[in-house]
């Protein structure tokens, strides 16, 4: 994928990962860690490989780490940051994540950063 992006002249990539992948696992609440260690273990291992490849790609990347996704409507009142405190099993709507990713793709604030996003 990254080779194809380079060949096509693509320089910007905003990638959807998941909170609990890579270093974000260490920032997770006890409830989140239980889910990540059991139900999502193999999926998250693959996501960590992809995230690492993107970071070493030479592209202007942003790897987005949303908490548990919901089907709810966009609220527009979410929190983002390089690291956010977690309690319980927080959520974020897919619509809010999409809006954030669109904004990140058209701006430079989040280039070479991995924002966490949650309600």
MARBA-3410 file (N, C-alpha, C, O; in Angstrom, 1 decimal):
119
0.8,-1.2,0.0,0.0,0.0,0.0,0.9,1.3,0.0,0.6,2.2,-0.8 ~ 1.9,1.3,0.8,2.7,2.5,0.9,3.5,2.7,-0.3,3.7,3.8,-0.8 ~ 4.0,1.6,-0.9,4.7,1.7,-2.2,3.8,2.3,-3.3,4.2,3.1,-4.1 ~ 2.5,1.8,-3.3,1.6,2.3,-4.3,1.3,3.8,-4.1,1.1,4.5,-5.0 ~ 1.2,4.2,-2.8,1.0,5.6,-2.5,2.1,6.5,-3.0,1.9,7.5,-3.7
3.3,6.0,-2.8,4.5,6.7,-3.3,4.5,6.8,-4.8,4.8,7.9,-5.4 ~ 4.2,5.7,-5.5,4.2,5.6,-6.9,3.2,6.6,-7.5,3.4,7.1,-8.6 ~ 2.1,6.7,-6.8,1.0,7.6,-7.3,1.2,9.0,-6.9,0.4,9.9,-7.3 ~ 2.2,9.3,-6.2,2.5,10.7,-5.9,1.7,11.2,-4.6,1.7,12.4,-4.4 ~ 1.1,10.2,-3.9,0.4,10.6,-2.7,1.4,10.9,-1.6,2.4,10.1,-1.4
1.3,12.0,-0.9,2.2,12.3,0.2,1.5,12.4,1.5,2.2,12.4,2.6 ~ 0.2,12.4,1.6,-0.5,12.6,2.9,-1.4,11.4,3.1,-2.1,10.9,2.3 ~ -1.3,10.8,4.3,-2.1,9.6,4.7,-2.6,9.9,6.1,-1.8,10.1,7.1 ~ -3.9,9.8,6.3,-4.6,9.8,7.6,-5.1,8.4,7.8,-6.0,8.0,7.0 ~ -4.6,7.7,8.8,-4.9,6.3,9.0,-5.7,6.0,10.3,-5.4,6.6,11.3
-6.7,5.2,10.2,-7.6,4.9,11.3,-7.0,3.6,12.0,-7.0,2.5,11.4 ~ -6.5,3.8,13.2,-6.0,2.6,14.0,-7.1,2.4,15.1,-8.3,2.5,14.8 ~ -6.7,2.1,16.3,-7.6,1.9,17.4,-6.9,2.1,18.7,-5.8,1.7,18.9 ~ -7.6,2.8,19.6,-7.0,3.0,20.9,-6.7,1.6,21.5,-7.6,0.7,21.5 ~ -5.6,1.4,22.1,-5.1,0.2,22.7,-4.1,-0.5,21.9,-3.5,-1.5,22.3
-3.8,0.0,20.7,-2.7,-0.5,19.8,-1.4,0.2,20.2,-1.4,1.4,20.5 ~ -0.3,-0.5,20.2,1.0,0.1,20.5,1.1,0.7,21.8,0.6,0.1,22.8 ~ 1.7,1.9,21.9,1.9,2.5,23.2,0.6,2.9,23.9,0.6,3.2,25.1 ~ -0.5,3.1,23.1,-1.7,3.5,23.8,-2.3,2.4,24.7,-3.1,2.7,25.6 ~ -1.8,1.2,24.5,-2.2,0.1,25.5,-1.8,0.5,26.9,-2.6,0.3,27.8
-0.6,1.0,27.1,-0.2,1.4,28.4,-1.0,2.5,29.0,-1.0,2.6,30.2 ~ -1.7,3.3,28.2,-2.5,4.4,28.7,-4.0,3.9,29.0,-4.8,4.7,29.5 ~ -4.3,2.7,28.7,-5.7,2.2,28.8,-6.1,1.9,30.2,-5.3,1.7,31.1 ~ -7.4,2.0,30.4,-8.0,1.7,31.7,-7.9,0.1,31.9,-7.7,-0.6,30.9 ~ -8.2,-0.3,33.1,-8.2,-1.8,33.4,-9.2,-2.4,32.5,-9.0,-3.5,32.0
-10.4,-1.8,32.4,-11.5,-2.4,31.6,-11.1,-2.6,30.1,-11.3,-3.6,29.5 ~ -10.4,-1.5,29.6,-10.0,-1.6,28.2,-8.9,-2.7,28.0,-9.0,-3.4,27.1 ~ -7.9,-2.7,28.9,-6.9,-3.7,28.8,-7.4,-5.1,28.8,-6.9,-6.0,28.0 ~ -8.4,-5.4,29.5,-9.0,-6.7,29.5,-9.5,-7.1,28.2,-9.3,-8.2,27.7 ~ -10.2,-6.2,27.5,-10.8,-6.4,26.2,-9.6,-6.5,25.2,-9.7,-7.4,24.3
-8.6,-5.7,25.2,-7.5,-5.7,24.3,-6.7,-7.0,24.4,-6.3,-7.5,23.3 ~ -6.5,-7.5,25.6,-5.7,-8.7,25.8,-6.4,-9.9,25.3,-5.7,-11.0,25.1 ~ -7.7,-9.9,25.3,-8.4,-11.1,25.0,-9.1,-11.1,23.6,-8.6,-11.7,22.7 ~ -10.2,-10.3,23.5,-11.0,-10.3,22.3,-10.2,-9.7,21.1,-10.5,-10.2,20.0 ~ -9.4,-8.7,21.3,-8.8,-8.0,20.2,-7.3,-8.3,20.0,-6.7,-7.6,19.2
-6.7,-9.2,20.7,-5.3,-9.4,20.7,-4.7,-9.6,19.3,-3.8,-8.9,19.0 ~ -5.2,-10.5,18.5,-4.6,-10.7,17.2,-4.9,-9.6,16.2,-4.0,-9.2,15.4 ~ -6.0,-9.0,16.3,-6.3,-7.8,15.4,-5.4,-6.7,15.7,-4.9,-6.0,14.8 ~ -5.2,-6.4,17.0,-4.3,-5.3,17.5,-2.9,-5.6,17.1,-2.1,-4.6,16.9 ~ -2.4,-6.8,17.1,-1.1,-7.1,16.7,-0.8,-6.7,15.3,0.2,-6.1,14.9
-1.8,-7.0,14.4,-1.7,-6.6,13.0,-1.8,-5.1,12.8,-1.0,-4.6,12.0 ~ -2.6,-4.5,13.6,-2.7,-3.0,13.5,-1.4,-2.3,13.9,-1.0,-1.3,13.3 ~ -0.7,-2.9,14.9,0.6,-2.3,15.3,1.6,-2.4,14.2,2.4,-1.5,14.0 ~ 1.6,-3.5,13.5,2.5,-3.7,12.4,2.2,-2.6,11.3,3.2,-1.9,10.8 ~ 1.0,-2.4,11.0,0.6,-1.4,10.0,1.0,0.0,10.4,1.5,0.8,9.6
0.7,0.3,11.7,1.0,1.6,12.2,2.5,1.9,12.1,2.9,3.0,11.8 ~ 3.3,0.9,12.5,4.8,1.1,12.4,5.2,1.3,11.0,6.1,2.2,10.7 ~ 4.7,0.6,10.1,5.0,0.8,8.6,4.7,2.2,8.1,5.4,2.8,7.4 ~ 3.5,2.6,8.5,3.1,4.0,8.1,4.1,5.0,8.7,4.5,5.9,8.0 ~ 4.4,4.9,9.9,5.3,5.9,10.5,6.7,5.9,9.9,7.4,6.9,9.9
7.1,4.8,9.3,8.4,4.7,8.7,8.3,4.9,7.1,9.3,4.7,6.4 ~ 7.2,5.3,6.6,6.9,5.3,5.2,7.5,6.5,4.5,7.7,6.5,3.3 ~ 7.8,7.6,5.2,8.2,8.8,4.5,7.1,9.7,4.1,7.3,10.8,3.6 ~ 5.8,9.3,4.3,4.7,10.1,4.0,4.4,11.1,5.1,5.0,10.9,6.2 ~ 3.6,12.0,4.9,3.1,12.9,5.9,1.9,12.2,6.5,0.8,12.4,6.0
2.1,11.4,7.5,1.1,10.6,8.1,0.5,11.1,9.4,1.1,12.0,10.1 ~ -0.7,10.7,9.7,-1.4,10.9,10.9,-2.0,9.5,11.2,-2.8,9.0,10.4 ~ -1.8,8.9,12.4,-2.4,7.7,12.8,-3.4,8.0,13.9,-2.9,8.5,15.0 ~ -4.6,7.8,13.7,-5.7,8.2,14.6,-6.1,7.1,15.5,-6.3,5.9,15.0 ~ -6.2,7.3,16.8,-6.5,6.3,17.8,-7.9,6.6,18.5,-7.9,7.2,19.5
-9.0,6.2,17.9,-10.3,6.4,18.5,-10.5,5.4,19.6,-10.0,4.2,19.5 ~ -11.3,5.8,20.6,-11.7,4.8,21.6,-12.9,4.0,20.9,-13.0,4.0,19.7 ~ -13.6,3.2,21.7,-14.6,2.3,21.2,-15.6,3.1,20.3,-16.2,4.1,20.7 ~ -15.8,2.6,19.0,-16.6,3.3,18.1,-18.1,3.0,18.3,-18.5,1.8,18.6 ~ -18.9,4.0,18.1,-20.4,3.8,18.1,-21.0,4.2,16.8,-20.4,4.8,16.0
-22.3,3.9,16.6,-23.0,4.3,15.4,-23.8,5.6,15.7,-24.6,6.0,14.8 ~ -23.6,6.3,16.8,-24.3,7.5,17.1,-24.0,8.6,16.2,-23.1,8.6,15.4 ~ -24.8,9.7,16.3,-24.6,10.9,15.4,-23.4,11.7,15.9,-22.9,11.5,17.0 ~ -22.9,12.5,15.0,-21.7,13.4,15.4,-22.2,14.3,16.4,-23.3,14.9,16.3 ~ -21.4,14.5,17.4,-21.7,15.5,18.5,-20.9,16.8,18.3,-21.3,17.9,18.6
-19.7,16.6,17.7,-18.8,17.7,17.5,-18.1,18.2,18.8,-17.5,19.3,18.8 ~ -18.3,17.5,19.9,-17.7,17.9,21.2,-16.8,16.9,21.7,-16.8,16.6,22.9 ~ -16.0,16.3,20.9,-15.0,15.3,21.3,-13.7,15.9,21.8,-13.4,17.1,21.6 ~ -12.9,15.0,22.4,-11.6,15.5,22.9,-10.5,14.8,22.0,-10.6,13.6,21.7 ~ -9.4,15.5,21.7,-8.3,14.9,21.0,-7.0,15.4,21.7,-7.0,16.5,22.3
-6.0,14.6,21.6,-4.7,14.9,22.1,-3.7,13.8,21.9,-4.1,12.7,21.5 ~ -2.5,14.1,22.1,-1.4,13.1,21.9,-1.6,12.0,22.9,-1.1,10.9,22.7 ~ -2.2,12.3,24.1,-2.4,11.3,25.1,-3.6,11.9,25.9,-3.6,13.0,26.4 ~ -4.6,11.0,26.2,-5.7,11.4,27.0,-5.9,10.4,28.1,-5.7,9.2,27.9 ~ -6.3,10.8,29.3,-6.6,9.9,30.4,-7.8,9.1,30.1,-8.8,9.6,29.5
-7.8,7.8,30.5,-8.9,6.9,30.2,-9.5,6.4,31.5,-8.8,6.1,32.5 ~ -10.9,6.3,31.5,-11.6,5.7,32.6,-12.7,4.8,32.0,-13.4,5.3,31.1 ~ -12.8,3.6,32.5,-13.8,2.7,32.0,-13.6,2.3,30.6,-12.5,2.0,30.2 ~ -14.6,2.4,29.7,-14.5,2.0,28.3,-15.2,3.1,27.5,-16.3,2.9,27.0 ~ -14.5,4.3,27.3,-15.0,5.4,26.6,-15.3,5.1,25.2,-14.8,4.2,24.6
-16.2,6.0,24.6,-16.6,5.8,23.2,-16.5,7.1,22.4,-16.2,8.1,23.0 ~ -16.7,6.9,21.1,-16.7,8.0,20.2,-17.5,7.6,19.0,-17.4,6.5,18.5 ~ -18.3,8.5,18.4,-19.1,8.1,17.2,-18.2,8.0,16.0,-17.3,8.8,15.8 ~ -18.6,7.1,15.1,-17.9,7.0,13.8,-17.9,8.4,13.1,-17.0,8.8,12.4 ~ -19.1,9.0,13.2,-19.3,10.3,12.5,-18.3,11.4,13.0,-17.8,12.1,12.2
-18.1,11.4,14.3,-17.1,12.4,14.9,-15.7,12.0,14.4,-14.9,12.9,14.1 ~ -15.4,10.7,14.4,-14.0,10.3,13.9,-13.8,10.7,12.5,-12.8,11.2,12.1 ~ -14.8,10.5,11.6,-14.7,10.8,10.2,-14.5,12.3,10.1,-13.7,12.8,9.3 ~ -15.2,13.1,10.8,-15.1,14.6,10.7,-13.7,15.0,11.2,-13.1,15.9,10.5 ~ -13.1,14.4,12.2,-11.8,14.7,12.7,-10.8,14.3,11.6,-9.9,15.1,11.3
-10.9,13.1,11.0,-10.0,12.7,10.0,-10.0,13.5,8.8,-8.9,13.8,8.2 ~ -11.2,14.0,8.4,-11.3,14.9,7.3,-10.5,16.2,7.6,-9.7,16.7,6.7 ~ -10.7,16.7,8.8,-10.0,18.0,9.2,-8.5,17.7,9.2,-7.8,18.6,8.7 ~ -8.1,16.6,9.7,-6.7,16.3,9.8,-6.0,16.2,8.4,-4.9,16.6,8.2 ~ -6.8,15.6,7.5,-6.3,15.4,6.1,-6.0,16.7,5.4,-5.2,16.8,4.5
-6.8,17.8,5.8,-6.7,19.0,5.1,-6.0,20.1,5.9,-6.0,21.3,5.5 ~ -5.3,19.7,7.0,-4.5,20.6,7.8,-3.2,20.1,8.1,-2.9,18.9,7.6 ~ -2.4,20.8,8.8,-1.0,20.3,9.1,-0.8,20.1,10.6,0.3,19.6,10.9 ~ -1.8,20.4,11.4,-1.6,20.3,12.9,-1.2,18.9,13.3,-0.4,18.7,14.2 ~ -1.7,17.9,12.7,-1.5,16.5,13.1,-0.5,15.7,12.3,-0.5,14.5,12.5
0.2,16.3,11.4,1.2,15.6,10.6,2.3,15.0,11.6,2.8,15.8,12.4 ~ 2.6,13.8,11.4,3.6,13.0,12.1,3.2,13.0,13.6,4.1,13.0,14.5 ~ 1.9,12.9,13.9,1.4,12.7,15.2,0.3,11.6,15.2,-0.2,11.3,14.2 ~ 0.1,11.1,16.4,-0.9,10.1,16.6,-1.9,10.5,17.6,-1.8,10.1,18.8 ~ -3.0,11.2,17.2,-3.9,11.7,18.1,-4.9,10.6,18.6,-5.3,9.7,17.9
-5.2,10.7,19.9,-6.3,9.9,20.5,-7.6,10.8,20.4,-7.5,12.0,20.6 ~ -8.7,10.1,20.1,-10.0,10.8,20.0,-11.0,10.1,20.8,-11.2,8.9,20.7 ~ -11.8,10.8,21.6,-12.8,10.2,22.4,-13.8,11.3,22.8,-13.6,12.5,22.8 ~ -15.0,10.8,23.2,-16.0,11.8,23.8,-15.6,12.2,25.1,-16.4,13.0,25.8
END
